[in-house]
């Protein structure tokens, strides 16, 4: 939303001549919504987590636990079909 649109929204809210209690209710609900959205955001991996994932992948590869290109393609297509048909 642009700054102008936000300013118009603010002026519209002020135009309702809300009581202090109504303003507090609105503010509390806006803050609760922002906090809920913030909790849902994905946190980036740490370098330690990345290193552990790489180590695990290298161990799997060394043990022969990997897909060929064709197997990976078939696996992906099957997974996408399931998602599209759900």
Phi, psi and omega in degrees: 000136182284164179299320179296316179295319177296320178297319177296320177298315179300315180295324177295316178299315179297328180293341178285350178054052183288150175288166178301320180296319179293321177296318179296317178301312180299315180298316180297321179289324176295316179296318179299320179295317179296317179296321178295318179293323181294321179294332182281346182292144181281133177273141178290153177291148173277164178297325179296319178295319179297314179300319179295320178295320178296315179301316180297318179295318179296322178293318177299316180298315180297330180273000178084013180265086178204164178260144169288170180300317179295318178296318179296318179297315179296318179298314180297316180297319179296318180295317180295322178299318178298317180296319182287332182269359181281000000 
